Amino acid sequence: MADFIVLRLTPAGPIDAAAFANDLAGLTINVYDASFANPKAGLPGDPTQPIGSATFAGTTIVQHINQAVATAVIPYAPPGPEYPVVNPRADLRIQFQRAGSPTIVDPDVYYNAPIYTPTGPDPAPDEYQNLADEDVSVFVTLPAALDPKIAGVDLPADGTLPSYDSLLNAINTVLEADPGTGQNLAKLIEEVQPLTPDQCRNIAYEIVWGTQPGLPPPPAPLQKMYTDPPNDGALSNENEQNRGQFEGQLTGYYATRNAKAEHLAKYVYALASAVWCEQQTQAATRALLGFPVNPSATPTLATVKDAEVILTGVPGPLGIDIPAQYFYVLGAQLPLQVTLSQRFAMACGADQQQNLTQLTGAVDDGVIVVPPSAAVNPAQAVRLLTTLSVPAASTTPECPVTSAAAVWNDFMRRRPLRPRTWPSTCTR
């Protein structure tokens, strides 16, 4: 006898059946088991495969006749042990995919979702509508289909940072329209100037308000609510009551979304600053390199076992490139008042282990993916950050080099090392 996951889909608010059909068009739903072994299943960057899928085109998602409601029925086979042992139930994370649009992950995990076991034949698509509410595994709010030209970012409810890639895509979507002329974030920072906090706040508001529903409708004609007569201002007057209700709805409508935009502005500025910081690493001409003094030949009683040298680029930059993804994570919780140069200095001067802990946590949460745009893993990144913290008045000897990579490659040729994965702890 087969088991099924039954998802009942509804919109975020009342809409007509035709509009809901547009939201279902091209929809694929992937369901993951967020188990003890794979608690991050279904999050960006996690390789765990879904335990089942449903598609609108494949008739495993069916809209109810003339309704803004649909039902998805997905065959279920337990991927592993489940709690409780008797009548085990799955812990479901749900993904929504549409062609040409970014994947949306439901912010909730639906723990111990009931599994539907039909007493007769498996339900046919034209019978999904008749499945009783008590047979439903999860009631799910279906995200509205977005125009690819409209930016959108999910702010995780658990406080996790927004995904770097999704936020960057949203920022670039806004910049392509305003200021336009084919702009994107990296190009704008490199060719014009770094973004200011006010510009980042503007982008955040554009992102939030670009996907919001229309204004709340007045409960009565405006002329009746705001003209005396018929509204004499008495609390017992129905028009005055309607006016109070309408203004309360407007206040909530704006306050909720503006608060979300202010929250998002911090992350937009962190990402814009991170792109600028990466460009500073690419332009760096000085790096402080610490190294052991010929370990195999150093006597036990030697007083100097470590040394430092400042590598200086000749004739230009050293060829260092620390990806913006790492600067984004390290600066995402800083307030807007922290300047670009302060963020760069804080990232380079912070404790290596502290930086590594933040970066590995972001990888685990799916905020960034390793390796990002450049082949630099988190442990390498935190070491490179330390080398860029060069005191202005340092008396350390300087060594001109054509590139930092050339120094490293020469070191590797002289002292072969066994390959290893990047560690969870960091030592200098």
N, C-alpha and C positions, 0 to 999 in steps of 0.2 A: 504494500500500500504506500503510495507516494505522499510526501510531505511538501508543503509549499509555504513560502513567505508571501503574505498578501499586504500590499501597500495601497492605501487609499489616498489619492492625491487630490488636493484642493488648492486654489489660488490663495494669495495672501489676503485678499479682500474680495467682496462681491464683484464679479464681472459676468458678461454674458457668455453663453456657451460657445459662440463663434470665436471670441477672443481667447477663451481657454484652449480651443482647438489649435490656435496659432502657437500657444505656449507648448503644446504637446508635439507639434510638428518637428520631426528630426530628432526627437528625444531618445536618449539611451540612459537607463538607470543601472548603475553597478552597485552591488551590495557586497560589503566586506564583513568579515567576522573579526571584530576588535577583541581578540582573545588575550589570555595571559601571555601566550608565546609571541603574539604579534599585536601589541596594543596600539601601534601606529598604522595598522593596516588601513589603506584607503587615503592616507594623507600624502601630500606631494613628496616625492622622493622615496617613498616606501615601495619596495619591490613586490610586496604580497599581492597575489592575484585575487580577483573577486570570487566569491563563492557562488555568484549567480548574477544574471543580467536580464533586463527586459527592454524591449524596444517598441516604440509606437508603430513603426513601419512593419514590425514583425508580428503584430497583433497580440503581443504579451502585455501591452499596455492598451487599455480600451477605455474610451470616453463614454460615460453614461449618456444615454439618449437625451438630447436637449438639455444637458446639465453641465455646469462648470465643475464636474467631478469626474475622476477617472480611477480605474483600479488596475494595478500591476500584479501579476501572479508569477512567481519565480520558483521553480523547483528547488527544493532544499535537501541537501545531504550533509550531515554534520562533518565539518572538516577535521574535527578532533574532539577531545573531551570537552564537555560543556557542564556548567553548573545551572541548575541543580541536576543531580544524577538521575532522579526520577522526573520524567517529562522534561528533559533538558531544553533550554531555550537559548537562542543565539543572542549575541551582543552585536547590534548592527550599526555600521557606518555606511552612509549612502552618498553616492556621487551622482551628479547630473551632468550629462554631456550632450552638447548639440554641435552639429557641424559648423565650423567657422567661429565658434565661441569658446572661451576658456572653460575648463572643467570647474564646476562648483561643487564643493564638499559641504554637506549639511553640517552645521556646527555642533549638532547633538549626536551622541552615541545612544542608541536605543537598547538599553540593557534588558536582558531576559525577555526579548520580544516573543510573544506566543507564536507557535507554528501551527498552521492549518493542515489538518489531516481529514480529507473528505471521507464520508462514510460510504459513498458510492463511487461512480466513475469520476475521473479527473474533470474539473470544470472546463467547459469550452469557453472561448472568448466572449460569445454572446451571453454567457451566464455570469460573467464577472460582476456585472451590475447587481445581480441578485444575491451575492454573497453577503451574509449578515454582518453587522458591525462587530459582533462578538467573534467573528472569524478573522478579523483584520489583525495583522501583526503590528503595523505602525500607521498612524494617521500623519501624513507628510504634507508640509506646505511646499508646493512646487515653485521654485524661483521663476519669475517671469522671463521670457525670452528677451534678450537684449540685442539691440542693434549693434553690430560690430564696431560702429563708429562712436558708441556711447561707452565711456569708461565705467568700470565697476570694480570695487574692492570689498572683500569680506573682512570685517574686523572680528577675529575670533573672540568668543565670549569668555574664554578662559584666560585672556590676557596675553596669549601668544602673539608674537609679532606677525603682521601681515606678510605673506610670502613675498620675497624680493622680486621674483619674476612677475607676479601678478600686479604688484604695485608699480613696477617700472613700466609695464605695458599700459596701465591706466594713465600714468603721468604722460607718457608719449602720445597716447590717444588725445589727451587734452591739448598738448603742445602742437600737435599736427594741425589743429584747428585754430588755436590761439596761442602764440602769435602766427602760426601757419608757416607758409613758405617752406614746407618740408622739414621743419625743425623737429629734433628730438633732444632729449635731455643732455646727452654727452656732447652733441654738436653745439648746443646752445651755450653750455658752460665753457667749452674750448674756444669757440669763435667769438662769443659776445662777453659774457661775464657769469660768475656763479649766481645761482638763484638766491634771492633774499628771503627772509622769513615771511614777509608779506606776500611775495610771489608764490611761495609754497602754500601759504594759507589760501590764496586764491585758487590754486589748483585743487586743493583738498575740497573746497566748497563746490567747485565744478563737478568733481567726481561724485560727491554725495548727492547733490541736487539733480544731477543728470539722470538719475535712476529712480527718482521719487514720484509717487502718485500725485494727482492733481490736488488743488486746494479743497478743503472740506466745504461742502455745499451749505449755504445758509439754511437754517431750519424754517425760515419764513422770509417773505420779501423784505429786502433791506429798507425800503421806504417805510414799512410798518414798524420795523425795529428801531429806527433812528429818527423818526419824525413825531413830534407832539403837536396835535394828536395824530395817531391813536395812542402812542406810548407816552404816558405821563410820568414815567420813571418809578412808579410804585412797584414794590416787589411782587404784589399780587397781580400785576398786569402781565398777561401772557406774552405780549410783545417784549416787555422788559426781561422776562425770563428767557425768551428766545435770544435776545441780544447777549445776555450773559453766557448762555450756552455757546453761541457762535464765537464770541471772543475767547472763551476758554479753549475751544477747539483750535482756533487760529494760533493761540499762544503755544499750545502743546505741539502743533504741527511744525512750527518754526523752531521751538526750543529743542526738541528732540533731535532734529536733523542738524541744527547748528552745533549742538554739543558733539555729535558724531564727527562733524567736519573739523572742529577744533582738535579733537583727539587724533584724527587722521593727519592733520597738518604737521604734527610732530614727526610722524613717520615719513611724510613727503620730504620734509627738510632734512631728515636723517639720510634718506636715500640720495637726495641731490648733493648733500655734503659728501657722501661716500664716493660719488662719481668724481667730485673735485679732488678728494683725497687720493683716489687711485691715480689721477693725472699728476699729482704731486710726486708720487712714488716713481712714476715713469720719467719725471724730469729730474729726479734726485741726482746730485753730482758728488755727494759725500755720504759715506756709510762707515760706521764704527764696527770693526771686526775684532772679536775676541777669539783667541786661539791658544791651545797648550803649546808650551815651548818644547818641541821635539820629545814627546812623552817617553819614548823608548830609551832615549839617551839622557834624560834628566836624572841626576843623582838623587838619592833618597833625601839627602840633607839640603838640597838646593832651596834657596830662599825665594826664587822666582820661577814659578811653574806655569804661569799664564801671562800672556802679553796682549796688547791691543795695537791696532793700527787703523788709521783712517784711510779708507780707499777713496781716491778722488778720480772722477771720470775724466779721461783725456781722449778726444777733445770735447766730449759732451757728457750726456747722462750715462749712468752706470748700467742701465738696462734692467733695472728692478721694476717689477709690476705686481703690486699686491691688489687683488681684485676688490672692486667696490663692495661686493657682497659682504666681505668681512668688516669693512668700515661701517656698513649699515647696521650690522648686528651690534657692534661695539658702541655705536652712538645713538641707537634708536630710542633709548629711554632718557636721553638728555633733553632739557628744555630748549625751546626755540632761541633763548637768549645766548646760548653757548655758540660762539662764532666758529667759522670754518677752521681757522688756524688753531683755535683752542681744542677742537675735536681731534685734529690731526696730532697735536702734541700729546693729548691725553691717551690716544690709542697707542702711540709709539712709546710713551713713558710708563704705561701701566705694567704691572707684574705679568710675566709671561704666563704663569699658571692661571691667573685670573682671566686673561684674554682667552686662553685655550678652553677654559671651562665654559665661557659664554659661547664660543664658536661651536664647540661640540654639541652644546645644548640646542643651538639653533639648527644644526644639522639633524639632530634627533627629532626635532619638532617639525621638520620639513620647511623651515623658513628659507633656508638656502640649500643648494645641492652641491656636493663635492665630487669632482673638482668643478669650480665655476668656470668663468670665461677663460681664465688662465690656469695652467696646470700647477697650482700652488695649493697644497692641502693646509688644513688649519695649523698643524704644528710648524710647518715651514713658514706660514704667514706670521705667526707670533714671533718667531726668531727674526724674520726680516724686519718686522716693526721695530724691534729693539735696536737693530743696526742703524735705523734712521734717526734715532734719538742721539744726535751728535751735539755736545755742548758747544756753544758759539766760541767760547774762549778756551777750548781744549788745547793742551800742549802735546797731545798724543802725536807721534810721528805720522806723516802722511806718505802714502804710496800711490803714485799715479798708475791707473790701469785703464785698459780700453773698455772693459766691462766687468761687472761683478761676476757674470756667468763665466767669463774666461778664467778668473781666479778659481772659481769652484771647479771647473772642468780640469784645470791643471792639478788641483788638489786630489781630485778623484783618480786621475791617471797615476799619481804617485802613491796613493794609498787606497787601494780598492776596498770597498765596503760591501758587506752582504746586504742584499735588498731587504727592506723591512717595511711594514705598514706604519702609518703615522700613529704616534702614541697618544694615550689618554692623559699622560702627564708630560711636563715639559721641563727640560733642564738646559741650561745655557752651555 
